[in-house]
Amino acid sequence: MKTVLEVIQATTAYFQKSGIESPRLNIEHLLAHVLGKKRMELYLEFDRPLSEPELEPLRALVKRRAAGEPLQHLLGTAEFHGRSFLCDKRGLVPRPETEQLCELVLAGGAAKRVLDIGTGSGVIALTLATAWPEAQVEAVDLSPDALALARENAARLELAGRVQFLASDLLASVTGEYDLIVANLPYIARDEIATLTREVRHDPLSALDGGPDGLEVFRRFIPQAAQHLRGRLALEIGHDQADPLTELLAAHNFQDIRPQTDYQGKDRFIFATYG
């Protein structure tokens, strides 16, 4: 029988040949998942032999990961801002850029009435609701599947009573005014989707497709947001979209328009105020 360390080493090499980033980290997560242990606990069991009932489910997961299925889908969860969220094909896999968006929004101070547009798995709305217990937080998405996932995450985090989820095409079904609107909208140009990594292409197409130039959803969203916002706007954007979105926001009388870079130094966010 192969030991824990032998399986980790062999699968690391296999993942490398399959083009998987961070190959050793991936197999460690998968093996810990199959064994029901924390990843770091594997380091205390390197010499432990693995039985066939343990190896069989691992082989299936390794095959799927090598084919490009996201690690988070295989684990069923994703870490985001210190919490574990359910993660599957119904919503985007949460990414570090969106986590940074939340950090920047939180640094701007608490809001009283918050709206998260295109909530997906609910990570933004639930993160803000956790940080701001007095805030009224609402989250919308056009996808029934995404909303179901978001509600499951709210229940998992004991926030079901704190966040109101609503089916809406952007702000079409929204009423009232908000002092913070935050959104991670589809911003990938349609022709570029085929060039994305295998992992990203497992995300819902509706959460990626920003139309011919990646700005189609923003053109509908920004005038709608102006009707409901009396405060701050925070958006995650494509790395080459800061200039056209600055112009679009200015054309609809948004103020204090400020692009901001992500940890890679790329323009990834844009902030503004209205009202």
C-alpha positions in Angstrom: 0.0 0.0 0.0 1.2 3.5 -0.8 1.7 5.9 2.1 0.3 9.4 2.5 3.6 10.9 1.3 4.0 8.6 -1.7 0.5 9.5 -2.9 1.1 13.2 -2.4 4.4 13.0 -4.4 3.0 10.9 -7.2 -0.1 13.0 -7.6 1.9 16.2 -7.5 3.9 15.0 -10.5 0.7 14.0 -12.3 -0.9 17.4 -11.6 2.2 19.2 -12.9 2.0 17.3 -16.2 -1.8 18.2 -16.3 -1.0 21.9 -16.0 -2.5 22.3 -12.5 -1.3 25.4 -10.6 0.0 24.7 -7.1 -0.1 20.9 -7.7 1.1 19.8 -4.3 -1.4 22.1 -2.5 -4.2 20.7 -4.6 -3.5 17.0 -3.7 -3.0 17.9 -0.1 -6.5 19.5 0.0 -8.1 16.6 -1.8 -6.4 13.9 0.4 -7.4 15.8 3.5 -10.9 16.0 2.3 -11.2 12.3 1.6 -9.6 11.4 5.0 -11.8 14.0 6.9 -8.7 15.7 8.2 -7.2 19.2 8.2 -4.5 19.6 5.5 -1.8 20.3 8.1 -2.6 17.0 9.9 -1.3 15.1 6.9 2.2 16.2 7.8 2.0 14.1 10.9 0.9 11.0 8.9 3.3 10.9 6.0 4.2 7.2 6.7 0.6 6.1 7.1 -0.4 3.5 4.5 -3.6 4.3 2.6 -6.2 1.6 2.1 -8.1 0.9 -1.1 -11.4 2.3 0.3 -9.5 5.6 0.9 -7.7 5.6 -2.4 -10.8 4.9 -4.6 -12.6 8.1 -3.9 -9.4 10.0 -4.1 -8.6 8.7 -7.6 -12.0 9.9 -8.8 -11.3 13.4 -7.5 -7.8 13.5 -8.9 -9.1 12.6 -12.3 -11.7 15.4 -12.2 -9.1 17.9 -11.0 -6.6 17.0 -13.7 -9.4 17.6 -16.2 -9.7 21.2 -15.0 -12.6 21.0 -12.6 -12.1 23.6 -9.8 -10.7 22.4 -6.5 -13.4 24.3 -4.7 -16.1 22.4 -6.6 -14.5 19.1 -5.6 -14.2 20.1 -2.0 -17.7 21.6 -2.0 -16.5 24.7 -0.2 -14.3 27.8 -0.7 -12.6 30.0 1.9 -13.5 33.7 1.7 -12.6 36.4 4.2 -12.0 33.9 7.0 -15.2 31.9 6.4 -16.1 28.8 4.6 -18.8 29.1 1.9 -20.5 26.3 0.0 -19.2 26.4 -3.6 -20.4 24.6 -6.7 -21.4 25.2 -10.3 -24.3 27.4 -9.4 -22.1 30.4 -8.6 -18.6 31.9 -9.3 -15.7 30.4 -7.4 -14.8 33.3 -5.0 -11.5 34.9 -5.9 -8.9 37.0 -4.1 -9.9 40.1 -6.1 -13.5 40.0 -4.7 -12.1 39.4 -1.2 -10.0 42.6 -1.7 -13.2 44.4 -2.9 -14.9 43.5 0.4 -11.8 44.7 2.4 -11.8 48.0 0.6 -15.6 48.5 1.2 -15.3 47.6 4.8 -12.4 50.1 5.2 -14.7 52.8 3.9 -16.9 52.5 7.0 -20.2 50.9 7.8 -23.3 51.5 5.7 -26.9 51.3 6.9 -28.7 49.9 3.8 -26.6 47.8 1.5 -27.4 46.2 -1.9 -25.3 43.5 -3.5 -26.0 43.1 -7.3 -25.3 39.7 -8.9 -24.7 38.1 -5.5 -23.9 34.6 -6.8 -23.0 32.5 -3.9 -23.6 35.4 -1.6 -20.0 36.0 -0.4 -20.1 39.8 -0.6 -23.5 40.3 1.0 -22.8 37.8 3.8 -19.3 39.2 4.5 -20.7 42.7 4.8 -23.7 41.5 6.9 -21.3 39.8 9.3 -19.1 42.9 9.7 -22.0 45.3 10.0 -24.6 43.7 12.3 -26.8 46.8 12.3 -26.9 47.1 8.5 -29.9 46.2 6.4 -28.4 44.0 3.6 -30.2 42.9 0.4 -28.8 40.8 -2.4 -30.1 40.1 -5.9 -29.4 37.8 -8.7 -31.1 36.8 -11.9 -30.2 33.1 -11.5 -32.5 31.0 -9.3 -29.7 28.5 -8.8 -27.3 31.2 -7.6 -30.0 32.5 -5.2 -30.5 29.0 -3.8 -26.8 28.7 -3.2 -26.6 32.1 -1.5 -29.5 31.2 0.8 -27.8 27.9 1.7 -24.7 29.9 2.6 -26.7 32.4 4.7 -28.2 29.4 6.6 -24.7 27.9 7.0 -23.4 31.1 8.5 -26.6 31.7 10.6 -27.3 34.9 8.7 -30.6 33.8 7.0 -32.5 36.4 9.0 -30.0 39.2 8.2 -29.9 39.2 4.4 -32.9 39.4 2.1 -32.4 37.7 -1.2 -34.4 38.7 -4.3 -34.7 37.5 -7.9 -34.0 40.5 -10.1 -32.4 41.4 -13.4 -29.9 44.0 -12.0 -32.1 46.5 -10.2 -35.3 45.9 -12.2 -37.2 44.5 -9.1 -35.5 46.7 -6.5 -37.3 49.5 -4.6 -36.0 52.1 -2.3 -32.7 53.8 -1.8 -29.3 52.5 -0.6 -26.2 54.2 0.9 -24.0 51.4 -0.6 -24.3 49.4 -3.8 -21.6 46.8 -4.4 -21.4 44.5 -7.4 -19.1 42.0 -9.1 -20.9 42.0 -12.5 -20.0 39.9 -15.6 -17.1 41.8 -17.3 -15.4 39.3 -19.6 -15.6 40.2 -23.3 -17.6 37.4 -25.0 -14.8 36.4 -27.4 -12.3 36.1 -24.6 -14.3 33.5 -22.6 -12.9 30.6 -24.7 -9.4 31.7 -23.7 -10.0 31.6 -20.0 -8.5 28.8 -17.8 -10.4 25.5 -17.7 -11.2 26.2 -14.1 -12.9 29.6 -14.8 -14.9 28.1 -17.7 -16.6 25.9 -15.0 -18.2 29.1 -13.7 -21.7 29.9 -14.9 -21.5 31.6 -18.3 -24.1 34.2 -17.2 -21.6 35.3 -14.5 -18.8 35.8 -17.0 -20.3 37.1 -20.2 -20.1 40.9 -20.4 -21.1 41.1 -24.0 -19.0 42.0 -27.0 -16.7 44.4 -25.2 -17.3 43.3 -21.5 -19.2 46.5 -20.7 -22.7 45.5 -21.8 -24.0 44.8 -18.3 -22.4 48.0 -16.9 -24.3 50.1 -19.5 -27.6 48.8 -18.1 -26.5 48.8 -14.5 -25.1 52.3 -14.0 -28.2 54.3 -15.0 -30.3 52.0 -12.8 -27.9 52.4 -9.9 -28.3 56.2 -10.1 -32.0 55.8 -9.4 -31.4 54.0 -6.2 -28.1 55.1 -4.8 -27.6 57.9 -2.2 -24.1 57.1 -1.2 -21.2 54.8 -2.3 -20.8 52.6 -5.3 -18.1 49.8 -5.3 -17.5 47.7 -8.4 -15.1 44.9 -9.4 -14.1 45.5 -13.1 -11.9 44.1 -15.8 -8.2 45.2 -15.8 -8.7 47.4 -18.9 -12.1 48.9 -18.1 -11.2 51.7 -15.7 -11.2 54.5 -18.4 -14.4 53.6 -20.2 -16.3 53.0 -16.9 -15.0 56.3 -15.5 -16.5 58.1 -18.5 -19.7 56.1 -18.2 -20.1 56.9 -14.5 -19.3 60.6 -15.1 -21.9 60.7 -17.9 -24.5 59.7 -15.4 -23.5 62.3 -12.8 -21.6 60.0 -10.4 -19.0 61.9 -8.3 -15.7 61.1 -6.7 -14.9 58.4 -9.3 -11.8 56.5 -8.3 -10.3 53.4 -9.9 -8.1 51.3 -7.6 -5.6 48.5 -8.3 -5.6 45.0 -7.0 -2.7 43.3 -5.3 -1.2 42.5 -8.7 -1.2 46.2 -9.6 -4.0 46.0 -12.1 -7.0 48.3 -12.2 -9.6 46.0 -10.7 -12.0 48.2 -8.8 -13.8 51.5 -9.3 -15.5 53.5 -6.6 -17.9 56.5 -6.9 -20.6 58.3 -5.1 -24.1 59.5 -6.1 -26.7 61.7 -4.6 
